[in-house]
Amino acid sequence: MARLFNGALDHIEEWLIATLIAAATGLIFIAVLHRYGAGESIALARWATAHGLPRLAAAAQAVFTFASELDLSWAQELCIYMFVWMAKFGAAYGVRTGIHVGVDLLVNRLPEHSRKQVILFALLCGAVFTGMIATFGASFVRAMFHTGQQSNDLEVPMWIVYLAIPLGSGLMCFRFLQVAWSYFWTGTLPHHDEAHVEGVQANASPALHPQPAGAATKAAARKLSPLGFILILAPILIFAICIAGKAELFILPQALRAATIFALLISLMLTGVPVSIALGLTVMTFLFTLTAVPIEAVSMKLFTGIESFEIMAIPFFILAGNFLTHGGVARRMIGFATSLIGHWHGGLGLAGIVACAMFALVCGSSVATVAAIGAIVLPEMVRHGYPMRFGAGIITVAGSLGILMLPSIPKIVYAVGTNTSIGALFVAGLLPGLLLTAMLCVVTWWLARKRDYPRLPKASWGETLRTFRESIWGLMLVVIIIGGIYSGLFTATEAAAMAAVYSFFISVFVYKAIGMKDVPRVLLRAANTSAMLLYIVTNAVLFSFVLSNENLPSTLADWIAAQNLGWIGFLAVVNVLLLLAGNFMEPNSIILIMAPILAPAAKKLGIDLVHFGIVIDVNMEVGLCHPPVGLNLYVASMIARMRITDLAVAVLPWLITMLGFLVIVTYWPGLTLWLPRMLGML
């Protein structure tokens, strides 16, 4: 009976989040067509009448009449609500699939029995937090039910809209308990495979999600190593300090209150608690022990934190990237790049870098770029006589272009957190991306020439033209994204939705790399990744609320200004800080925590926030390419089936190049700001 219930719940959960992301994407697409359909159809009707085409004129007039009478003013509001429901239930699905990111650097170093106890503690922390949110959410929904408040456009009772909080959080609590129970008895955790691409089999790297090597003895199972004991005890002690402050056993000064916030956050993350849960637990502890904030305010923040049309660009770009990854676009871009430069020294490696750059123009994700390009290029390089170390090193670093070129998930996260133009950030990364592409190509060419690696025969102009025609469908996305935003046709979110629909069309109907039966799986994968990011965003909004309440960003900005570092010294300190953070956390978490704190100081020193965003973005690129938590490194290791330690050495020539590139981007603002200014975006 329990197995039947779990199976039904799993199917409902999967169906719900896949349907919601598909419906929201389709609705935005229809709304954009509707907005321009009326004007264009009447213009077509007039043209047809003037040229004696009465049937065409009548058809265009009918379209105009239909579009004029159709009211879609409610579409944006409905999309936001569907998007919030998808995020809340998708976060629960993410617990089941193991996609929620955490800092497991210290946990992985523990003996088996201690690691198990610490991981169980982290899972129970997740259950406690989500259970609390479900309780508060239910109380808030009950209050909204009695007020009778309705939404603006849809006129739907708001208690139905906010029902996503208790239902989604309750399901998430159940999933944490379910995973904890399973892990207690089996010693295995759910694992999300980022490296999987259709048609490519890759073994998971044991270094990424280490599993117990064997059953511990009963005597050892009762023991807890000193490090494990400290990891569990630290957050409990800090929580006790907060309780003592609440009971007025002593008074915490302002500076110590701020230190308590970060100490609790860091201690929770070091136990392997997912970043989103660590943020949420830190905020809840602070709000209910060191301040007096109504429960309703917390519940409202949990909803309004992602109730933004701009944030909806994240799942749409992720969906577009998933269709592109599995839809044959990468293979055709690689074919075009190979026809151009395959005959040079290190031609296949150079083609991989150029293909990464082209894929980055339309994708927005480094991990997706490494998976899509690496799964195709690396086997080919080995088949033509290149060492796997050489190819894997290239793709690991070149894949980071995925978050630097035009669309980028970290750029959207930064823009939302600092109120910066998304369109300007997209365009600002183009010239730096081209420069990094050229620098990586020079290093690859020099190494290949020095080591006398094989070269491909030079392709004919006919072959180059053929491969260009095949890849043009994917490259047209650049026109849709940047052309649409720059011309004012679309907002960034609408451009992302159009890109998702276009990617679906070319993957299914043009390249036919995936069938309609595969689409639900792509939708589910995109919703899973999106929900994980959005759950971090939700709790990061709460964390920013606490920081603002403590006046920490402005206080830090004043302190930095008083140090007389100047913008040069400040950016040097920021780079060191972000590079250190990249050793322990994934990019979006770093941006959500650091950007609201550092951006006010940067602005006070006269640093343009668009330039500052690109500097942060490049720092995140570096963090993706080295251990212990570099996602590009792990994905490439899965594809190449190399040990992490071997791959970490293999990437060094290109990683050092990227560090040099970081210095250039940091102290040459014109490189990032020239193009946005030329296009009138600044």
Secondary structure, DSSP 8 states (H G I E B T S, - for coil): -HHHHHHHHHHHHHHHHHHHHHHHHHHHHHHHHHHHHHHHHHHHHHHHHHTT-HHHHHHHHHHHHHHHH---TTHHHHHHHHHHHHHHHHHHHHHHHT---B--TTGGGS-HHHHHHHHHHHHHHHHHHHHHHHHHHHHHHHHHHHHT-B-SSS--BHHHHHTHHHHHHHHHHHHHHHHHHHHHHH-------TT-BTTB-----TTTS---SS---HHHHT---HHHHHHHHHHHHHHHHHHHHHTTSS---HHHHHHHHHHHHHHHHHTT-BHHHHHHHHHHHHHHHTS---HHHHHHHHHHTS--TTTTHHHHHHHHHHHHHHTTHHHHHHHHHHHHHTTSTTHHHHHHHHHHHHHHTT---HHHHHHHHHHHHHHHHHHTT--HHHHHHHHHHHGGGGGTSSS-HHHHHHHHHHT--HHHHHHHTHHHHHHHHHHHHHHHHHHHHHHT--------HHHHHHHHHHHHHHHHHHIIIIIHHHHTSS-HHHHHHHHHHHHHHIIIIIS--S-GGGHHHHHHHHHHHHHHHHHHHHHHHHHHHHHHHTTHHHHHHHHHHHTT-HHHHHHHHHHHHHHHHTTTS-HHHHHHHHHHHHHHHHHHTT--HHHHHHHHHHHHHHHTTSTTT-HHHHHHHHHHT--HHHHHHHTHHHHHHHHHHHHHHHH-HHHHHHHHHHTT--
